Amino acid sequence: MSLATLERLQLQHAIDQLNADYAAALDAQRFDDWPEFFLEDARYTVQARENFDRQLPLALLSLESKGMMKDRVYGATQTIYHGPYYTRHVVSPARVVSVVDGVVSAEANYAVFRTRPAGVSEVYNVGRYIDEIVDTPDGLRFKKRLCVYDSEMVLNSLIYPV
Protein backbone atom coordinates (compact mmCIF):
# COMPACT_ATOMS: atom_id res chain seq x y z
CA MET A 1 0.00 0.00 0.00
CA SER A 2 1.42 3.38 -0.98
CA LEU A 3 1.87 6.25 1.46
CA ALA A 4 -0.67 8.31 -0.49
CA THR A 5 -3.25 5.52 -0.21
CA LEU A 6 -2.58 5.17 3.51
CA GLU A 7 -2.96 8.92 4.05
CA ARG A 8 -6.24 8.89 2.07
CA LEU A 9 -7.56 6.01 4.19
CA GLN A 10 -6.61 7.83 7.39
CA LEU A 11 -8.39 10.94 6.15
CA GLN A 12 -11.49 8.92 5.26
CA HIS A 13 -11.42 7.29 8.70
CA ALA A 14 -11.17 10.71 10.39
CA ILE A 15 -14.16 11.97 8.37
CA ASP A 16 -16.14 8.84 9.22
CA GLN A 17 -15.40 9.48 12.90
CA LEU A 18 -16.53 13.12 12.52
CA ASN A 19 -19.79 11.92 10.96
CA ALA A 20 -20.26 9.30 13.69
CA ASP A 21 -19.70 11.88 16.45
CA TYR A 22 -22.08 14.31 14.69
CA ALA A 23 -24.81 11.66 14.44
CA ALA A 24 -24.29 10.51 18.04
CA ALA A 25 -24.68 14.08 19.34
CA LEU A 26 -27.94 14.57 17.44
CA ASP A 27 -29.32 11.15 18.35
CA ALA A 28 -28.55 11.78 22.04
CA GLN A 29 -30.31 15.16 21.71
CA ARG A 30 -27.16 17.02 22.67
CA PHE A 31 -28.21 19.90 20.41
CA ASP A 32 -25.94 22.44 22.11
CA ASP A 33 -23.01 20.33 20.83
CA TRP A 34 -24.20 20.50 17.21
CA PRO A 35 -22.79 23.98 16.33
CA GLU A 36 -19.39 22.94 17.69
CA PHE A 37 -18.90 20.65 14.69
CA PHE A 38 -18.69 23.80 12.51
CA LEU A 39 -16.36 26.74 11.94
CA GLU A 40 -17.57 30.18 13.08
CA ASP A 41 -18.45 31.23 9.51
CA ALA A 42 -19.69 27.82 8.36
CA ARG A 43 -22.79 27.22 6.27
CA TYR A 44 -25.42 24.58 6.96
CA THR A 45 -28.07 24.02 4.32
CA VAL A 46 -30.89 21.50 3.93
CA GLN A 47 -32.09 21.44 0.34
CA ALA A 48 -34.38 19.26 -1.75
CA ARG A 49 -32.67 17.18 -4.42
CA GLU A 50 -34.89 18.69 -7.11
CA ASN A 51 -33.68 22.20 -6.32
CA PHE A 52 -30.07 21.05 -5.96
CA ASP A 53 -30.14 19.24 -9.32
CA ARG A 54 -31.66 22.29 -11.03
CA GLN A 55 -29.19 24.61 -9.27
CA LEU A 56 -32.06 26.54 -7.72
CA PRO A 57 -31.19 28.38 -4.49
CA LEU A 58 -34.37 27.65 -2.50
CA ALA A 59 -33.59 25.56 0.59
CA LEU A 60 -35.67 24.30 3.47
CA LEU A 61 -33.07 25.60 5.91
CA SER A 62 -30.03 27.81 5.28
CA LEU A 63 -27.80 28.93 8.14
CA GLU A 64 -24.76 31.09 7.43
CA SER A 65 -22.79 30.99 10.68
CA LYS A 66 -22.29 29.14 13.93
CA GLY A 67 -24.26 31.97 15.59
CA MET A 68 -27.28 31.20 13.39
CA MET A 69 -26.92 27.52 14.31
CA LYS A 70 -26.96 28.39 18.01
CA ASP A 71 -30.10 30.47 17.44
CA ARG A 72 -31.68 27.50 15.67
CA VAL A 73 -30.85 25.23 18.61
CA TYR A 74 -32.37 27.73 21.04
CA GLY A 75 -35.51 28.00 18.92
CA ALA A 76 -35.87 24.24 18.49
CA THR A 77 -35.31 23.44 22.16
CA GLN A 78 -36.77 26.45 23.98
CA THR A 79 -39.50 28.08 21.90
CA ILE A 80 -41.05 25.55 19.53
CA TYR A 81 -43.66 23.14 20.87
CA HIS A 82 -43.88 19.79 19.12
CA GLY A 83 -44.58 16.21 20.01
CA PRO A 84 -41.41 14.54 21.29
CA TYR A 85 -39.50 12.13 19.12
CA TYR A 86 -36.13 10.47 18.90
CA THR A 87 -33.89 10.25 15.87
CA ARG A 88 -31.39 7.68 14.73
CA HIS A 89 -28.89 8.60 12.02
CA VAL A 90 -27.30 5.99 9.79
CA VAL A 91 -24.39 7.41 7.79
CA SER A 92 -22.46 5.62 5.05
CA PRO A 93 -18.68 5.67 4.87
CA ALA A 94 -17.43 8.95 3.46
CA ARG A 95 -16.11 9.33 -0.06
CA VAL A 96 -13.27 11.82 -0.26
CA VAL A 97 -13.83 13.76 -3.47
CA SER A 98 -10.85 16.12 -3.32
CA VAL A 99 -8.40 17.96 -1.12
CA VAL A 100 -7.57 21.47 -2.31
CA ASP A 101 -5.70 24.09 -0.26
CA GLY A 102 -6.49 22.30 3.00
CA VAL A 103 -10.22 21.98 2.30
CA VAL A 104 -11.49 18.42 2.03
CA SER A 105 -14.55 17.85 -0.15
CA ALA A 106 -16.39 14.71 0.94
CA GLU A 107 -19.76 13.06 0.53
CA ALA A 108 -21.70 10.48 2.52
CA ASN A 109 -25.21 9.11 2.30
CA TYR A 110 -27.50 9.38 5.31
CA ALA A 111 -30.83 8.11 6.57
CA VAL A 112 -32.60 9.56 9.59
CA PHE A 113 -35.29 7.54 11.32
CA ARG A 114 -37.80 9.10 13.70
CA THR A 115 -39.49 7.31 16.59
CA ARG A 116 -42.16 8.83 18.76
CA PRO A 117 -42.43 7.49 22.33
CA ALA A 118 -44.79 4.51 22.33
CA GLY A 119 -44.89 4.83 18.54
CA VAL A 120 -43.38 3.14 15.54
CA SER A 121 -40.21 4.12 13.75
CA GLU A 122 -40.46 5.76 10.36
CA VAL A 123 -38.07 7.02 7.73
CA TYR A 124 -37.80 10.75 8.38
CA ASN A 125 -35.19 12.04 5.95
CA VAL A 126 -32.85 10.38 3.45
CA GLY A 127 -30.18 11.96 1.31
CA ARG A 128 -26.52 12.79 1.12
CA TYR A 129 -24.15 15.10 2.89
CA ILE A 130 -21.95 17.21 0.63
CA ASP A 131 -19.27 18.63 2.87
CA GLU A 132 -16.30 20.93 2.95
CA ILE A 133 -14.13 20.07 5.95
CA VAL A 134 -11.00 21.65 7.37
CA ASP A 135 -8.52 20.54 10.00
CA THR A 136 -8.30 22.87 13.01
CA PRO A 137 -6.35 22.69 16.28
CA ASP A 138 -9.57 21.24 17.76
CA GLY A 139 -9.92 18.58 15.06
CA LEU A 140 -11.91 18.38 11.84
CA ARG A 141 -14.70 20.93 11.47
CA PHE A 142 -17.30 21.55 8.80
CA LYS A 143 -16.80 24.64 6.69
CA LYS A 144 -19.93 23.76 4.78
CA ARG A 145 -22.50 20.99 5.16
CA LEU A 146 -25.14 20.68 2.47
CA CYS A 147 -27.80 18.07 3.23
CA VAL A 148 -29.50 17.18 -0.05
CA TYR A 149 -32.60 15.17 0.78
CA ASP A 150 -34.22 12.86 -1.75
CA SER A 151 -37.86 13.07 -0.64
CA GLU A 152 -40.10 15.65 -2.20
CA MET A 153 -41.79 16.11 1.15
CA VAL A 154 -40.51 16.28 4.71
CA LEU A 155 -42.74 14.69 7.36
CA ASN A 156 -44.46 17.48 9.33
CA SER A 157 -41.59 19.93 9.69
CA LEU A 158 -37.85 19.93 10.07
CA ILE A 159 -37.15 20.81 13.69
CA TYR A 160 -33.81 19.17 14.48
CA PRO A 161 -30.73 19.14 12.25
CA VAL A 162 -30.23 16.15 9.96
DODO-76899 format. One line per field, with one value per atom (N, C-alpha, C): residue number from 1; x negated, y negated, z negated. Coordinates in steps of 0.02 Angstrom, whole numbers, always signed. Example, Ala and Ser with C-alpha at 12.3 -4.5 7.8 and 13.67 -1.06 7.14 Angstrom:
BEGIN
num = 1:1:1:2:2:2
xx = -660:-615:-660:-642:-684:-645
yy = +284:+225:+165:+112:+53:-2
zz = -390:-390:-390:-354:-357:-394
***
This chain:
BEGIN
num = 1:1:1:2:2:2:3:3:3:4:4:4:5:5:5:6:6:6:7:7:7:8:8:8:9:9:9:10:10:10:11:11:11:12:12:12:13:13:13:14:14:14:15:15:15:16:16:16:17:17:17:18:18:18:19:19:19:20:20:20:21:21:21:22:22:22:23:23:23:24:24:24:25:25:25:26:26:26:27:27:27:28:28:28:29:29:29:30:30:30:31:31:31:32:32:32:33:33:33:34:34:34:35:35:35:36:36:36:37:37:37:38:38:38:39:39:39:40:40:40:41:41:41:42:42:42:43:43:43:44:44:44:45:45:45:46:46:46:47:47:47:48:48:48:49:49:49:50:50:50:51:51:51:52:52:52:53:53:53:54:54:54:55:55:55:56:56:56:57:57:57:58:58:58:59:59:59:60:60:60:61:61:61:62:62:62:63:63:63:64:64:64:65:65:65:66:66:66:67:67:67:68:68:68:69:69:69:70:70:70:71:71:71:72:72:72:73:73:73:74:74:74:75:75:75:76:76:76:77:77:77:78:78:78:79:79:79:80:80:80:81:81:81:82:82:82:83:83:83:84:84:84:85:85:85:86:86:86:87:87:87:88:88:88:89:89:89:90:90:90:91:91:91:92:92:92:93:93:93:94:94:94:95:95:95:96:96:96:97:97:97:98:98:98:99:99:99:100:100:100:101:101:101:102:102:102:103:103:103:104:104:104:105:105:105:106:106:106:107:107:107:108:108:108:109:109:109:110:110:110:111:111:111:112:112:112:113:113:113:114:114:114:115:115:115:116:116:116:117:117:117:118:118:118:119:119:119:120:120:120:121:121:121:122:122:122:123:123:123:124:124:124:125:125:125:126:126:126:127:127:127:128:128:128:129:129:129:130:130:130:131:131:131:132:132:132:133:133:133:134:134:134:135:135:135:136:136:136:137:137:137:138:138:138:139:139:139:140:140:140:141:141:141:142:142:142:143:143:143:144:144:144:145:145:145:146:146:146:147:147:147:148:148:148:149:149:149:150:150:150:151:151:151:152:152:152:153:153:153:154:154:154:155:155:155:156:156:156:157:157:157:158:158:158:159:159:159:160:160:160:161:161:161:162:162:162
xx = -42:+0:-45:-30:-71:-56:-102:-94:-33:-24:+33:+99:+102:+163:+175:+123:+129:+154:+126:+148:+221:+242:+312:+359:+338:+378:+383:+329:+330:+377:+375:+420:+493:+506:+575:+597:+554:+571:+587:+547:+559:+626:+644:+708:+765:+756:+807:+818:+764:+770:+806:+791:+826:+901:+919:+990:+1022:+986:+1013:+1025:+978:+985:+1043:+1049:+1104:+1171:+1178:+1240:+1255:+1204:+1214:+1239:+1212:+1234:+1308:+1327:+1397:+1444:+1423:+1466:+1474:+1424:+1428:+1460:+1483:+1516:+1471:+1406:+1358:+1352:+1406:+1411:+1363:+1346:+1297:+1228:+1214:+1150:+1148:+1207:+1210:+1171:+1178:+1140:+1064:+1042:+969:+935:+973:+945:+927:+942:+934:+886:+857:+818:+865:+838:+879:+919:+889:+922:+948:+962:+984:+1055:+1072:+1139:+1169:+1233:+1271:+1335:+1346:+1403:+1438:+1504:+1544:+1586:+1574:+1604:+1633:+1689:+1719:+1676:+1674:+1634:+1655:+1720:+1744:+1714:+1713:+1684:+1608:+1576:+1503:+1486:+1521:+1507:+1519:+1567:+1583:+1543:+1500:+1459:+1503:+1559:+1603:+1584:+1585:+1560:+1607:+1671:+1718:+1700:+1696:+1679:+1729:+1739:+1783:+1754:+1688:+1653:+1585:+1567:+1502:+1474:+1421:+1390:+1320:+1300:+1238:+1183:+1192:+1140:+1155:+1105:+1115:+1165:+1165:+1213:+1285:+1297:+1364:+1383:+1333:+1346:+1366:+1331:+1348:+1419:+1437:+1505:+1556:+1539:+1584:+1593:+1539:+1543:+1587:+1577:+1619:+1693:+1707:+1776:+1806:+1768:+1793:+1803:+1762:+1766:+1803:+1809:+1839:+1904:+1916:+1975:+2026:+2006:+2053:+2084:+2150:+2183:+2197:+2179:+2194:+2196:+2228:+2229:+2158:+2140:+2071:+2058:+1997:+1975:+1900:+1877:+1806:+1784:+1722:+1695:+1638:+1627:+1570:+1541:+1479:+1444:+1404:+1408:+1365:+1327:+1261:+1219:+1171:+1168:+1123:+1051:+1004:+934:+927:+882:+871:+833:+845:+805:+769:+703:+663:+662:+687:+691:+627:+603:+542:+515:+452:+420:+384:+407:+378:+366:+304:+285:+310:+305:+324:+399:+439:+511:+527:+556:+575:+647:+659:+727:+744:+800:+819:+895:+917:+988:+1002:+1062:+1085:+1161:+1188:+1261:+1285:+1346:+1375:+1448:+1471:+1542:+1556:+1610:+1630:+1698:+1702:+1764:+1792:+1857:+1890:+1935:+1932:+1975:+2007:+2072:+2108:+2115:+2112:+2121:+2186:+2183:+2240:+2266:+2224:+2245:+2200:+2210:+2169:+2115:+2063:+2011:+2031:+2009:+2023:+1963:+1957:+1903:+1922:+1876:+1890:+1858:+1795:+1759:+1702:+1695:+1643:+1610:+1544:+1509:+1434:+1399:+1326:+1299:+1244:+1207:+1155:+1150:+1098:+1060:+999:+963:+899:+882:+815:+790:+732:+706:+635:+619:+550:+525:+459:+426:+410:+428:+415:+376:+351:+318:+364:+430:+478:+504:+474:+496:+532:+559:+595:+659:+674:+735:+765:+831:+865:+860:+838:+840:+907:+932:+997:+1026:+1089:+1125:+1190:+1197:+1257:+1291:+1351:+1390:+1441:+1430:+1475:+1520:+1584:+1630:+1668:+1681:+1711:+1787:+1820:+1893:+1917:+1976:+2005:+2040:+2056:+2090:+2052:+2054:+2026:+2084:+2083:+2137:+2146:+2205:+2223:+2178:+2125:+2079:+2010:+1961:+1892:+1877:+1870:+1857:+1784:+1760:+1691:+1646:+1582:+1536:+1535:+1520:+1512:+1438
yy = +58:+0:-62:-109:-169:-217:-262:-312:-356:-374:-415:-380:-315:-276:-272:-262:-258:-325:-380:-446:-458:-437:-445:-404:-343:-300:-330:-359:-392:-452:-490:-547:-524:-472:-446:-422:-388:-364:-424:-476:-535:-568:-571:-599:-554:-488:-442:-451:-463:-474:-540:-592:-656:-646:-609:-596:-555:-506:-465:-507:-551:-594:-643:-670:-715:-680:-620:-583:-565:-545:-526:-585:-644:-704:-719:-715:-728:-675:-612:-557:-558:-583:-589:-655:-693:-758:-807:-803:-851:-908:-945:-995:-1053:-1068:-1122:-1104:-1039:-1017:-1024:-1025:-1025:-1082:-1145:-1199:-1191:-1155:-1147:-1104:-1071:-1033:-1078:-1143:-1190:-1246:-1276:-1337:-1395:-1450:-1509:-1534:-1535:-1561:-1506:-1448:-1391:-1401:-1362:-1361:-1292:-1291:-1229:-1238:-1194:-1201:-1133:-1134:-1075:-1092:-1055:-1072:-1010:-1018:-963:-946:-882:-859:-893:-902:-934:-1004:-1043:-1110:-1107:-1061:-1053:-1035:-985:-962:-1017:-1060:-1114:-1178:-1174:-1231:-1290:-1275:-1327:-1340:-1402:-1419:-1403:-1392:-1382:-1321:-1332:-1278:-1278:-1221:-1215:-1251:-1248:-1280:-1303:-1365:-1390:-1435:-1410:-1447:-1466:-1527:-1554:-1566:-1542:-1549:-1505:-1495:-1457:-1493:-1560:-1598:-1583:-1578:-1560:-1489:-1444:-1376:-1375:-1415:-1419:-1448:-1497:-1523:-1469:-1430:-1375:-1325:-1308:-1261:-1291:-1354:-1387:-1384:-1401:-1400:-1330:-1281:-1212:-1182:-1203:-1172:-1214:-1279:-1322:-1357:-1364:-1404:-1367:-1314:-1277:-1220:-1215:-1157:-1106:-1044:-990:-925:-875:-810:-782:-752:-727:-668:-664:-607:-599:-539:-523:-513:-526:-512:-462:-429:-384:-395:-417:-430:-369:-351:-299:-333:-334:-370:-322:-325:-281:-303:-260:-284:-343:-388:-448:-430:-470:-467:-533:-531:-591:-608:-667:-688:-724:-769:-806:-838:-858:-898:-954:-1015:-1073:-1128:-1150:-1204:-1193:-1131:-1115:-1105:-1110:-1099:-1031:-988:-921:-923:-901:-892:-818:-805:-735:-729:-668:-653:-589:-585:-524:-522:-463:-455:-451:-473:-469:-449:-419:-406:-423:-460:-478:-446:-408:-377:-415:-420:-455:-406:-408:-366:-409:-407:-442:-394:-419:-375:-335:-271:-226:-223:-242:-242:-195:-198:-157:-201:-170:-206:-217:-273:-288:-323:-316:-351:-425:-466:-538:-578:-564:-602:-560:-558:-519:-563:-559:-598:-589:-642:-639:-704:-698:-755:-773:-835:-861:-911:-894:-931:-962:-1018:-1046:-1046:-1016:-1003:-1029:-1059:-1083:-1055:-1049:-1027:-1089:-1087:-1143:-1116:-1159:-1134:-1092:-1101:-1062:-1002:-986:-929:-951:-903:-919:-957:-1007:-1046:-1058:-1064:-1078:-1152:-1164:-1232:-1242:-1187:-1188:-1118:-1114:-1050:-1063:-1031:-1034:-966:-965:-904:-904:-863:-859:-799:-813:-758:-737:-672:-643:-650:-651:-654:-721:-720:-783:-817:-777:-805:-785:-829:-814:-803:-749:-735:-792:-819:-874:-934:-941:-996:-974:-1011:-996:-1038:-1005:-1040:-1034:-972:-959:-953:-965:-957:-884:-876:-808:-792
zz = +0:+0:+0:+43:+49:-9:-21:-73:-58:+5:+24:+10:+24:+10:-65:-103:-175:-204:-179:-203:-184:-125:-103:-148:-166:-210:-280:-304:-370:-369:-314:-307:-306:-267:-263:-332:-368:-435:-481:-478:-519:-503:-439:-419:-442:-436:-461:-536:-573:-645:-659:-620:-626:-615:-562:-548:-603:-630:-685:-747:-764:-822:-813:-752:-735:-744:-716:-722:-794:-832:-902:-943:-931:-967:-952:-890:-872:-899:-894:-917:-993:-1029:-1102:-1123:-1074:-1086:-1122:-1107:-1133:-1082:-1074:-1021:-1031:-1094:-1105:-1078:-1070:-1042:-966:-934:-861:-828:-849:-816:-823:-873:-885:-832:-790:-734:-675:-681:-625:-642:-590:-597:-613:-637:-654:-594:-535:-476:-429:-458:-418:-392:-342:-313:-324:-341:-348:-309:-260:-216:-209:-210:-196:-135:-81:-17:+17:+50:+88:+148:+164:+221:+286:+294:+355:+364:+311:+316:+325:+291:+298:+370:+398:+466:+518:+505:+551:+536:+486:+464:+444:+412:+386:+313:+291:+225:+166:+179:+125:+83:+17:-29:-87:-116:-174:-234:-240:-295:-270:-285:-264:-319:-352:-407:-385:-399:-371:-422:-484:-534:-594:-636:-697:-742:-741:-780:-759:-694:-670:-691:-693:-716:-789:-829:-901:-910:-869:-872:-854:-804:-784:-840:-874:-931:-985:-1001:-1052:-1032:-970:-946:-949:-927:-924:-994:-1041:-1108:-1160:-1148:-1199:-1179:-1114:-1095:-1053:-1020:-976:-1016:-1013:-1043:-989:-1002:-956:-996:-968:-1000:-1003:-1059:-1064:-1018:-995:-956:-961:-945:-945:-873:-860:-794:-798:-743:-736:-667:-664:-601:-581:-519:-490:-433:-438:-390:-356:-290:-253:-262:-244:-244:-196:-214:-173:-109:-59:+3:+9:+5:+13:+87:+104:+174:+194:+150:+166:+103:+108:+56:+92:+82:+115:+64:+59:+13:-58:-82:-150:-161:-109:-115:-84:-125:-102:-78:-17:+7:+0:-34:-47:-42:-30:-26:-64:-93:-126:-121:-115:-115:-187:-198:-266:-263:-317:-328:-401:-412:-479:-491:-546:-566:-626:-630:-685:-721:-788:-830:-883:-885:-938:-997:-1059:-1117:-1110:-1123:-1116:-1045:-997:-927:-886:-822:-777:-745:-723:-688:-615:-588:-518:-487:-422:-387:-387:-412:-419:-363:-348:-297:-270:-205:-172:-120:-116:-65:-69:-53:-56:-84:-120:-144:-92:-74:-31:-74:-93:-144:-119:-151:-148:-219:-230:-297:-301:-358:-369:-435:-439:-500:-541:-605:-651:-710:-753:-814:-858:-850:-888:-850:-793:-753:-690:-654:-592:-608:-566:-573:-504:-503:-440:-423:-363:-335:-301:-274:-239:-243:-261:-258:-221:-164:-123:-129:-156:-162:-104:-55:+3:-9:-24:-39:+24:+28:+88:+90:+34:+32:+58:+89:+110:+52:+1:-58:-120:-170:-236:-283:-322:-368:-417:-421:-466:-454:-493:-484:-506:-484:-504:-565:-622:-684:-702:-704:-724:-662:-669:-612:-588:-525:-498:-490
***
